[in-house]
C-alpha cells in the first residue's frame, strides 16, 4: 500500500509496449501510465463515482506486479475541519 500526495494518470501508453500499465513514484506522488482505451474506462468510472482497478505489469507475465485501486469511500466532512 502506498500513500501519495497526488496521482497522475497518463493515457499515452501504447498497446505495443508489452505492458498492461506502468506505475512509478514521482516525488511524493504516483504516476500511472495506461492505454488510451483504459483511460476512457477510467474517465467513465470517475464520472459515475465507481471503483476502478488498474493492473500493472507485463502483458505476458503470469502474475501481475501491481494493482492500482481507485476506491470511493464515505465523505468525512469533519476531516481537517478548520
Beta strands, then each sheet from edge to edge (+ up, - down):
strand 1: 7-10
strand 2: 19-26
strand 3: 29-34
strand 4: 52-58
strand 5: 66-70
sheet 1: 1+ 3+ 2- 4+ 5-
end
